């Protein structure tokens, strides 16, 4: 297999696997600007479709090895959907639970795995957000919110 580089512009889409706890969410389109360095390590910025995705860009860090790719994606704030739009988790907790949240809640990483196809210059894979507890402060007191596992599929192709 020829070596390939993720450096450049990519256009893609991700979706959510069905779950009873969340509504059927439409696929979300995105662009990725990536720069690959030594040993296959790369970094980049993801911007999602403004009407369906997170309103701020996300940062990615990952590694290419052979035809495989793994990356972590972080948003600057923790975003959730209310079924119609993406809002910060802070806004959701304050609005839905009437709990004061002292600061924006830091986003947790989302893991992506994929495989590169050199003939079509596409990457297809899956993503996962682990079940966890999200920590935040309310009026100086540390609180924990359980957050369920999310999974889905994704693909992207090189922008021409």
Beta strands, then each sheet from edge to edge (+ up, - down):
strand 1: 8-16
strand 2: 28-36
strand 3: 41-48
strand 4: 58-65
strand 5: 68-75
strand 6: 79-81
strand 7: 86-88
strand 8: 110-117
strand 9: 122-129
strand 10: 132-138
strand 11: 141-147
strand 12: 150-158
sheet 1: 1+ 2- 3+ 4- 5+ 8- 9+ 12- 1+
sheet 2: 6+ 7-
sheet 3: 10+ 11-
end
